[in-house]
Amino acid sequence: MKSDAPVKQFDCVAYMRKARERISSKISSMSREEFRRWVNSSLVEDPIFASLAARHRESAEREANESSR
């Protein structure tokens, strides 16, 4: 039986498994303090997180301004 399914250009599951393995091997020997510093530095460098953090700050500032009125 011949399948007409398209050939995958990108395998999301394989990509996630490789990323998880890479991260696990990197953090497996870290202390809690090293892990905390690694997470914080990773978040600072991440453009998606930076965008979310900026939106959160704006929302918090708006709420603070509205509650002070």
Backbone bond lengths (Angstrom), bond angles and torsions (degrees), N, CA, C in turn:
res aa  C-N    CA-C-N  psi(-1)  N-CA   C-N-CA  omega(-1)  CA-C   N-CA-C  phi
1 M - - - 1.447 - - 1.527 109.12 -
2 K 1.283 116.65 128.96 1.459 122.52 -178.02 1.529 109.87 -92.72
3 S 1.312 115.49 135.48 1.466 120.91 179.76 1.519 109.78 -99.94
4 D 1.327 115.22 136.17 1.461 120.43 177.07 1.526 111.84 -96.73
5 A 1.321 116.63 10.21 1.461 120.57 -179.35 1.525 109.61 -66.61
6 P 1.320 116.75 139.04 1.469 119.35 179.36 1.532 111.51 -68.70
7 V 1.300 115.68 151.99 1.461 121.60 177.05 1.527 107.84 -76.59
8 K 1.323 115.05 133.81 1.464 119.51 -178.90 1.529 110.66 -66.81
9 Q 1.317 115.60 131.65 1.458 120.92 173.97 1.533 110.22 -88.10
10 F 1.331 115.00 -28.76 1.457 121.01 -177.02 1.520 108.53 -142.79
11 D 1.317 117.31 126.41 1.459 122.03 -179.90 1.524 108.52 -101.28
12 C 1.323 115.82 99.95 1.457 122.27 -175.80 1.531 111.80 -61.32
13 V 1.326 116.87 -42.76 1.461 120.73 -178.21 1.525 110.45 -62.95
14 A 1.316 117.42 -45.94 1.466 120.79 178.89 1.522 110.80 -63.04
15 Y 1.335 116.73 -39.85 1.462 121.16 178.80 1.529 110.78 -61.57
16 M 1.325 116.58 -46.24 1.466 120.77 -179.66 1.521 111.38 -64.99
17 R 1.319 117.08 -39.60 1.465 120.07 179.03 1.524 111.27 -63.95
18 K 1.331 116.71 -41.28 1.469 120.32 177.85 1.521 110.85 -65.39
19 A 1.332 116.54 -42.15 1.469 120.64 179.63 1.524 110.38 -64.18
20 R 1.325 116.84 -43.01 1.463 120.93 179.50 1.524 110.81 -62.71
21 E 1.321 116.68 -42.65 1.462 121.09 179.28 1.533 110.76 -64.59
22 R 1.331 116.42 -42.48 1.470 120.66 179.81 1.541 110.35 -62.46
23 I 1.309 116.48 -44.44 1.467 120.37 -179.79 1.523 110.48 -67.86
24 S 1.327 116.89 -43.83 1.469 120.53 -179.97 1.521 111.72 -59.42
25 S 1.329 116.24 -42.78 1.461 118.63 -179.65 1.529 111.33 -68.76
26 K 1.335 116.46 -30.75 1.456 120.19 179.41 1.531 111.40 -71.28
27 I 1.330 117.53 -40.41 1.465 120.08 -172.70 1.530 113.79 -94.93
28 S 1.317 117.66 -8.79 1.471 120.22 -174.18 1.529 113.25 -60.69
29 S 1.299 118.04 -30.84 1.464 120.03 -177.61 1.533 112.96 -102.40
30 M 1.321 117.51 6.57 1.468 120.81 -178.84 1.523 111.60 -82.57
31 S 1.323 114.86 146.00 1.463 119.75 170.37 1.527 108.34 -75.51
32 R 1.319 117.00 171.28 1.472 119.62 178.51 1.527 111.21 -60.60
33 E 1.316 116.48 -40.64 1.468 120.41 -179.47 1.528 110.78 -66.44
34 E 1.322 117.16 -43.25 1.466 120.49 177.08 1.529 110.73 -61.96
35 F 1.339 115.59 -41.56 1.468 120.06 179.17 1.529 110.13 -63.32
36 R 1.321 117.34 -44.83 1.467 121.18 179.32 1.523 110.81 -59.07
37 R 1.334 116.78 -45.29 1.469 120.47 178.69 1.527 111.26 -64.20
38 W 1.336 116.85 -40.71 1.466 121.11 178.99 1.526 110.72 -62.57
39 V 1.323 117.76 -45.51 1.471 121.15 179.55 1.516 109.91 -62.55
40 N 1.329 116.91 -48.04 1.466 119.80 -179.07 1.523 112.11 -60.98
41 S 1.313 117.96 -41.68 1.467 119.52 179.50 1.530 110.83 -69.89
42 S 1.325 116.75 -34.94 1.467 119.87 177.89 1.518 111.03 -65.98
43 L 1.330 116.70 -39.34 1.456 120.17 179.82 1.521 111.52 -66.86
44 V 1.315 116.93 -40.02 1.458 120.92 179.98 1.519 110.93 -62.19
45 E 1.312 117.03 -36.27 1.467 121.82 -177.17 1.527 113.04 -83.57
46 D 1.320 118.22 -10.73 1.466 121.58 -175.18 1.527 111.05 -85.86
47 P 1.337 118.63 119.18 1.468 120.53 -177.40 1.523 113.59 -66.00
48 I 1.316 118.07 -32.05 1.464 120.43 178.92 1.518 109.60 -68.92
49 F 1.332 116.56 -46.22 1.463 119.38 178.47 1.521 110.81 -62.67
50 A 1.319 117.62 -39.85 1.467 120.68 179.73 1.526 110.24 -59.65
51 S 1.317 116.65 -41.39 1.461 120.97 178.34 1.531 111.05 -64.34
52 L 1.322 117.02 -44.83 1.465 120.87 178.67 1.527 111.61 -64.54
53 A 1.325 116.61 -41.31 1.459 120.28 179.47 1.525 110.76 -63.84
54 A 1.319 117.75 -40.05 1.466 121.37 178.31 1.526 110.56 -63.30
55 R 1.332 116.74 -43.25 1.469 119.93 178.38 1.517 110.90 -64.28
56 H 1.333 117.02 -37.88 1.462 120.78 178.39 1.530 110.71 -64.80
57 R 1.335 116.52 -44.13 1.470 119.86 178.52 1.526 111.07 -60.78
58 E 1.338 116.40 -43.63 1.466 120.45 179.16 1.523 111.06 -61.56
59 S 1.314 116.69 -42.27 1.460 121.59 179.85 1.534 110.42 -65.53
60 A 1.320 116.87 -43.31 1.463 120.93 179.44 1.529 110.96 -64.29
61 E 1.333 116.81 -39.90 1.467 120.33 177.87 1.525 110.95 -64.84
62 R 1.339 116.67 -41.39 1.467 120.69 177.83 1.522 110.75 -61.02
63 E 1.338 116.49 -45.27 1.462 120.48 179.85 1.520 111.28 -63.71
64 A 1.329 116.73 -39.23 1.467 120.25 179.63 1.517 110.04 -66.29
65 N 1.321 117.71 -40.55 1.464 121.14 178.96 1.528 111.35 -66.61
66 E 1.313 117.29 -39.30 1.459 120.65 -179.53 1.523 111.68 -69.91
67 S 1.313 117.25 -36.26 1.467 120.25 -178.94 1.531 112.19 -76.16
68 S 1.330 117.29 -20.45 1.460 120.40 179.89 1.526 112.38 -84.92
69 R 1.297 117.82 -7.09 1.469 121.08 -179.56 1.483 112.33 -79.61
